[in-house]
């Protein structure tokens, strides 16, 4: 009798990484005979976040876009920039729209199984065993999006900056917002000596997302976010008649933790748990596609899925950047002033996408050259 709880692949977590991986596996004829189970306690019917990213031209997710922009602004007490994105477009997708479309697409495949359960443990055996509260499952390979407990237990052995934020989606009574330009960072509303800024995405003339975001070691009370957003609406936008129609909040770890140590022959960590979030920016949407593509190629070539997933030079750059923010958090505005004012869009985006060459790297590094970065370099080189 066939074991109905055994699958070729089990994916734990129906988030961005899990769903993109499942979609890629089902779209490749090489895996047409493989059975795949996605295990998650949530039915993914709530919009728990938005994802933004930049890319050139028409993209594979354009049919799901909430909004896109061709111009960005950057502001601080010392600088105000309008930044044409040239060949790039900045795009935003609501998580719920992505979840709904992906799940519908996957459910049309007979070999895909959605299981509503919470995973307790995964046994790292030749045939890994996934233990949930409702049942036990086995697979040839498990892709696990749960963050390893070692990340929290070994917190002193790595540098972590928290990207924490709270945002309002507001609706104005009259056509108010200029929706052809978004605000990447506005540091004029910085909280004390922290790297904190307003991020604004105007979705239409009547709707906008306004977030207050920190890159810092510690979180703050809710009133700090709320006060900054309200001050921005009142003093910068000078908007009085509006309604808050949605709120969102989150905390994304920006870290140099060695997530690769969580991979084994039978288990591959994915998403945030696999280190797929760019450590120096918190962006993950496009990076996830790169990691998924590499995993699929590795599987087809009979290699470990985690083989050659990471680029060491960019991990090293990110470690230096995180170390600066850890020890000199007040320098965040200066760092990003230099980053946006001294570099081309092409260099900036290719550097952040980990597609830059050594000459582009040197241009970026040169624009940020300072005592703080030199000290961070030596702290990183001699910390162990």
C-alpha positions in Angstrom: 0.0 0.0 0.0 1.3 3.4 -0.9 2.3 5.7 2.0 0.1 8.8 1.5 2.3 10.8 3.9 5.5 10.3 1.9 6.5 12.8 -0.7 9.5 13.5 -2.9 9.8 17.0 -1.5 8.3 18.6 1.6 8.3 22.4 1.8 7.6 23.8 5.3 6.0 27.2 5.1 3.8 28.7 2.4 5.5 32.1 2.3 7.5 33.8 -0.4 10.3 31.2 -0.5 8.1 28.1 -0.2 5.6 29.1 -2.9 8.3 30.3 -5.3 10.1 27.1 -4.9 7.0 25.0 -5.4 6.1 27.0 -8.5 9.5 26.5 -10.0 9.5 22.8 -9.4 6.1 22.4 -11.0 7.0 24.5 -14.0 10.0 22.4 -14.9 9.3 19.2 -16.9 12.3 17.5 -15.1 10.1 17.3 -11.9 6.8 16.3 -13.5 6.8 12.9 -11.7 7.7 14.4 -8.3 5.2 14.7 -5.4 5.4 17.9 -3.3 3.8 18.7 0.0 3.5 22.2 1.4 2.9 22.3 5.1 1.7 25.5 6.9 -0.8 26.2 9.7 -2.1 29.2 7.8 -4.5 29.3 4.9 -2.8 32.6 3.7 -6.0 34.6 3.4 -4.7 37.8 5.0 -2.4 40.4 3.6 0.4 40.3 6.1 3.0 42.4 4.2 3.9 44.0 0.9 7.0 43.2 -1.1 8.9 45.8 -3.2 11.7 45.3 -5.6 13.4 46.8 -8.7 13.9 45.3 -12.1 14.4 46.1 -15.7 11.5 45.9 -18.2 8.6 43.5 -18.0 8.7 41.1 -15.2 7.1 37.7 -14.5 5.1 39.1 -11.6 3.8 42.3 -13.4 0.2 40.8 -13.5 0.2 41.0 -9.7 1.6 44.5 -9.3 -0.2 46.9 -7.0 1.8 49.8 -8.3 5.1 50.7 -9.9 7.3 53.9 -10.1 10.1 55.3 -12.3 11.3 58.0 -9.9 12.5 57.9 -6.3 13.2 60.6 -3.8 15.8 60.7 -0.9 15.7 63.3 1.8 17.7 64.2 4.9 18.5 67.4 6.8 21.4 68.0 4.4 20.2 66.6 1.1 17.2 66.3 -1.2 17.4 64.1 -4.3 15.1 63.2 -7.1 16.4 60.0 -8.5 15.2 58.8 -12.0 15.5 55.0 -12.1 16.5 55.0 -15.8 16.2 51.4 -17.1 14.7 50.2 -13.8 11.2 50.2 -12.3 10.4 50.0 -8.6 7.5 47.6 -8.1 5.2 46.6 -5.2 3.1 43.5 -4.7 0.6 42.8 -1.9 1.5 39.5 -0.3 -2.1 38.3 -0.4 -2.3 38.7 -4.1 0.9 36.7 -4.5 -0.4 34.0 -2.0 -3.8 33.7 -3.7 -2.4 33.5 -7.3 0.3 31.0 -6.4 -1.9 28.7 -4.3 -4.5 28.6 -7.0 -1.9 27.8 -9.6 -0.4 25.0 -7.5 -3.7 23.5 -6.6 -4.3 22.8 -10.2 -1.5 20.3 -10.1 -2.5 16.8 -8.9 1.0 16.1 -7.5 0.8 19.1 -5.2 -0.5 18.6 -1.7 -1.4 21.4 0.8 -1.3 20.3 4.4 -2.7 22.4 7.2 -0.4 21.5 10.1 2.3 23.1 12.4 5.6 21.4 12.2 7.3 20.6 15.5 10.5 18.9 14.5 12.3 17.6 11.5 14.6 14.6 12.0 17.8 14.8 10.0 17.9 11.2 8.8 18.5 9.6 5.4 14.7 9.8 4.9 13.9 12.9 6.9 10.8 12.7 9.2 8.7 15.8 9.6 6.6 15.7 12.8 3.5 17.9 13.0 0.8 18.3 15.6 -1.7 16.5 13.3 0.5 13.9 11.6 4.0 12.6 10.7 5.4 13.0 7.2 8.5 11.7 5.3 10.2 12.9 2.2 13.3 12.4 0.0 14.2 16.0 0.9 12.8 18.7 3.1 12.9 22.5 2.5 12.5 24.2 5.8 11.6 27.9 6.2 11.7 27.9 10.1 14.6 29.8 11.6 17.1 27.7 13.4 17.2 28.0 17.2 20.9 28.5 16.9 20.2 32.0 15.5 18.9 33.0 18.8 21.2 30.9 21.0 24.4 32.1 19.4 23.3 35.8 19.0 26.7 37.1 20.4 28.6 35.3 17.7 27.1 37.2 14.8 26.0 40.8 14.0 22.3 41.4 13.6 20.5 44.6 12.9 16.8 44.6 13.0 14.8 46.2 10.3 11.6 46.9 12.2 8.8 49.1 11.0 5.2 50.1 11.3 3.1 51.5 8.5 -0.3 53.0 7.7 -2.2 52.7 4.4 -4.2 55.9 4.4 -7.0 57.2 2.1 -7.5 60.9 1.5 -10.8 62.4 0.7 -9.5 64.4 -2.3 -7.0 63.4 -5.0 -3.9 64.3 -3.0 -0.9 62.1 -3.7 1.5 62.5 -6.6 1.6 58.8 -7.5 4.4 58.8 -10.1 7.2 59.1 -7.5 7.9 57.2 -4.2 10.0 58.1 -1.2 12.9 55.6 -0.6 14.1 57.3 2.6 13.3 60.6 4.4 15.7 61.0 7.4 14.3 64.3 8.5 12.0 62.4 10.9 14.9 60.4 12.4 14.3 59.1 15.9 17.1 60.3 18.2 20.5 58.9 17.1 19.2 55.9 15.1 19.1 54.9 11.5 15.4 55.6 11.1 13.4 57.1 8.2 10.0 57.5 6.6 9.3 55.3 3.6 6.3 56.2 1.4 4.6 54.5 -1.5 1.8 56.4 -3.1 -0.5 53.7 -4.6 -2.9 56.2 -6.2 -3.9 59.9 -5.9 -6.1 58.8 -2.9 -4.0 56.1 -1.3 -0.5 55.7 0.1 1.5 53.5 2.4 3.5 55.5 4.9 6.0 53.5 7.1 8.5 54.5 9.8 11.4 52.1 9.5 14.5 51.5 11.7 17.8 49.7 11.0 18.8 49.3 14.6 19.8 46.8 17.3 16.8 47.5 19.5 13.1 47.9 18.8 10.9 50.8 20.1 7.5 51.2 21.5 4.5 51.5 19.1 4.0 55.1 19.9 7.4 56.0 18.4 6.4 54.7 15.0 2.9 56.2 15.3 4.2 59.6 16.3 6.6 59.8 13.5 4.0 58.8 10.9 1.5 61.3 12.2 4.1 64.1 12.3 5.0 63.3 8.7 1.4 63.4 7.5 0.8 66.7 9.4 4.0 68.6 8.7 5.3 67.2 5.4 2.2 66.2 3.6 0.0 68.8 5.4 -2.9 66.4 5.1 -5.7 66.6 7.6 -8.6 64.7 6.1 -7.6 61.1 5.8 -8.6 57.6 7.0 -6.3 54.8 8.1 -7.6 51.8 6.2 -4.8 49.3 6.9 -1.8 48.9 9.2 1.2 46.7 8.9 4.3 46.0 11.0 7.2 43.7 10.9 10.8 42.9 12.0 13.2 41.5 9.4 16.6 40.3 10.6 19.6 41.8 8.7 22.3 39.5 9.9 25.7 37.9 9.0 24.6 34.7 10.9 26.0 31.7 9.0 22.7 30.2 7.8 24.6 27.7 5.6 25.3 25.6 8.7 21.6 24.7 8.8 21.8 22.8 5.5 22.4 19.0 5.5 22.2 16.3 2.8 18.4 15.9 3.6 17.3 19.3 4.7 17.8 22.7 3.1 16.8 25.9 4.9 15.0 28.4 2.7 13.8 32.0 2.9 14.8 34.1 5.9 15.9 30.8 7.6 18.3 30.2 4.7 19.8 33.7 4.7 17.9 34.7 1.6 17.2 38.2 2.9 19.8 40.7 1.8 21.7 41.4 5.0 22.4 45.1 4.2 19.0 46.0 2.8 16.3 43.6 4.0 15.1 43.0 0.4 14.2 39.5 -0.5 11.7 39.3 -3.3 14.1 39.1 -6.3 16.8 37.4 -4.4 14.4 34.6 -3.6 14.2 33.9 -7.4 18.0 33.5 -7.6 18.2 31.1 -4.7 15.2 29.1 -6.0 16.8 28.9 -9.5 20.1 27.7 -8.1 18.3 25.0 -5.9 16.4 23.7 -9.0 19.6 23.5 -11.0 21.4 21.7 -8.2 18.6 19.1 -8.0 18.6 18.5 -11.7 22.4 18.0 -11.6 22.1 15.6 -8.6 23.9 17.9 -6.2 23.0 19.1 -2.8 20.3 21.7 -3.2 22.4 24.1 -1.0 25.5 23.7 -3.2 27.1 27.1 -4.0 24.1 29.2 -2.9 26.1 32.1 -1.5 28.6 34.6 -2.8 31.3 35.2 -0.1 32.4 38.6 -1.2 28.9 40.1 -0.8 28.5 38.4 2.5 31.8 40.1 3.6 30.5 43.5 2.4 27.3 43.0 4.3 29.2 42.1 7.5 31.2 45.3 7.3 28.0 47.4 6.8 26.2 45.7 9.6 29.1 46.2 11.9 29.1 50.0 11.2 25.4 50.2 11.9 25.9 48.1 15.1 28.5 50.4 16.5 27.6 53.7 14.8 23.9 53.6 14.3 23.7 57.4 14.1 25.8 57.3 10.9 23.0 55.7 8.9 21.8 59.0 7.3 25.3 59.9 6.3 25.9 56.4 4.8 22.8 56.6 2.7 23.3 60.2 1.7 26.7 59.1 0.2 25.3 55.9 -1.3 22.5 57.6 -3.2 24.3 60.8 -4.1 27.7 59.4 -5.2 26.7 56.4 -7.3 24.7 55.6 -10.4 21.4 53.8 -10.3 23.0 50.9 -12.3 25.9 50.5 -9.9 23.6 50.8 -6.8 21.1 48.3 -7.9 23.6 45.8 -9.4 25.6 46.0 -6.1 22.5 45.4 -4.0 21.4 42.5 -6.4 24.9 41.0 -6.0 25.5 41.3 -9.7 28.2 43.9 -9.6 31.8 43.5 -10.8 34.9 44.5 -8.8 35.1 47.9 -10.4 31.5 48.7 -9.4 32.2 47.3 -5.9 35.2 49.7 -5.6 33.1 52.6 -6.7 30.5 51.9 -4.0 33.1 51.2 -1.3 35.0 54.4 -2.3 31.8 56.5 -1.9 31.4 55.2 1.7 35.0 55.3 2.7 35.3 56.7 6.3 36.9 56.0 9.7 33.8 54.1 10.7 34.2 51.6 7.9 37.9 51.2 8.5 37.2 50.4 12.2 34.4 48.0 11.2 36.8 46.2 8.9 39.3 45.6 11.7 36.6 44.5 14.1 35.3 42.0 11.6 38.8 40.7 10.7 39.8 40.2 14.4 36.6 39.4 16.2 37.3 35.7 16.2 
